[in-house]
Amino acid sequence: MELVLEAWLISSLIMILLWFFYLYKDEPCVVDIGWGGSIGIASFWIYCSAPNGGFRQSVILFCVLFWSIRLSSLLLSRLLKGQKDRRYIALSKYWGKGLWWKYFLFFQAQAFSVGLLTIPIILSCLVSDLNWTFFDSLGLLLFLFGISGEVLADHQMLEFRKNPDNRKKVCEVGLWYYSRHPNYFFEWMIWVSYAVIAMNHPYGVIGWISPLAILISILKVTGIPPTEARMIESKGEAYREYQRSTSAFIPMPKRRP
């Protein structure tokens, strides 16, 4: 699909620029800023390039841009404050030599993922029927549910970390009482919302590749596994007890001992 290739190319160019920044500043975490920003920029390009435009297309573009700007600005603020992402510290130690070309491939892998993840946005923008449908309403509600939950979870964690007395404690306030990673769950719901809106297209089922890829990444790759390994290292038995009692992903009541 031509628009998929264009989204990939846009993200690839952005990632090349950020890779040069990484070489200059030794800050590989800029790849995450670029990933979120690339999805927003590529989606805007898709919106402008698609032949059909209506309320549905404007709504999904607004949702993607709101998500993109929020994520990128949040990560940028952490970078400007000098906060280091321990995932990349560990990754650099693991890779050892040849970091410059290994990170180049890593940055470009993220660019490739943008092409795949924008598929539901592309499908939604290509729908010829501009009438608002059940899928549009359901998708919008899921997006609002997801972004609200993610903002709330991030706020609750931020407030918890502000208290120096909590440094060695595990956050179990608010949504974190019911899930060890509520931010990941609500992030996934956002991607589900895009796939639901894409169901207006005759081939909308293809759009589910995005939430599926995000789910695999969260559960098996860059999400929960490395995060929990770091938490066990810093919190020890307190976090292991948290693991035994609390759902890893979907918010649920505590398990009984």
C-alpha positions, 0 to 999 in steps of 0.5 A: 500500500503506497501510503504505508510506504510513505509513512515508513519513509517519513519515519525513516528520515526522522529516525536518521536525523535523530540517530545523528543526534544520538551520535552527538549527545549519546542519548538513544532514548530520543528514538522513543520521542521520534517514534511517537512524533513520527506516528503523528507526522505520518498520520497528518501526511496520510490525512492530507494525501487520502482522497476522502475527507470527512468528520471521521477522518478529522476525528481520528487525526485529532486523536492520533495527534493528541496522543503523539504530542502528549507522548513526545512532549512527556518524553522530551521533558524527561530528556531535558531534565536529564533523566536517563532511560535505564532500558537503553543503559542496559541495552548499550551494555548488552550490545557492547561494541559497534553501538553506532551501527546497532542503534542505526538498525534499531532506530530504523526498526522503529521507523518500520514499525510506524509504517505497520502501526499507521495501517488502521489510520490509513484504512480509516482515511480511505473509507469512501462512505463518510457517514458516521457509524457505530464503529466510529462511536465505539472507537472514539469512546475507547480512545477517550477511555484509553487516553483518560486512563493513561493520563490518570495512571501517569499522574498517580505514579508521578505524585507517588514518586514526588514523595521521597518516603516512597523511594523504596516502596511499590506504587499501589495507589489508584489504578496501580492497585489493580494493575502493575502496568495500567499505563500499558493497558490503557495505551493498548486500548488506544490502539484498539480504538484505531483498529475499531474505527478502521472496521469501516473499511472493507479490509478493516480487519487488517488494521488489527495488526497494530494493536496485536503488534503493540500487545506483543511488544508490551507483554513480551518485548520492550514493555513489561519484561524489562520494566519488571526486571528493573523493579525487582532489582530496585524493590526486591521482595516488595515487588515480588509480593506485588507480582503475586497479588496484582494483575500484570496488565488488565486492571483486576481485583487483587488476588487473595494470598 
